[in-house]
Amino acid sequence: MPNHLKIDVDGIESLIIKESDALLSYENLYDVSIEIDENNKNSYNTIANKMKEFGFSLKQKKHAAIFDQPALASHSSVYNFIFSRQEAQYSLD
């Protein structure tokens, strides 16, 4: 089982998160990075609520500078959200 997870599947992130209870309940899963389009409020709310349900909180919201270029303006609302568990204990073991 992973300790860190990245979900970037261009539009179906919320569908994946809805069906991920077993993975999200894994106690050694510390961080989940999910690409989310903030303009899609339903998807954002689904993901945020599910992450909160499993003890994750927003650690970082990052936007790739490339999305600020005029040719990619349709992606200007896409961010990588990193959710972490407060009680996560990182170890090099």
Protein Blocks (a to p, Z undefined) as FASTA:
>chain_A
ZZbdcddeehplmmmmmmmmmmmmpmklmbdcddddfklmmlmmmmmmmmmmnopacfbd
cddfklmpmklmmmmmgccdddddfklccdfZZ
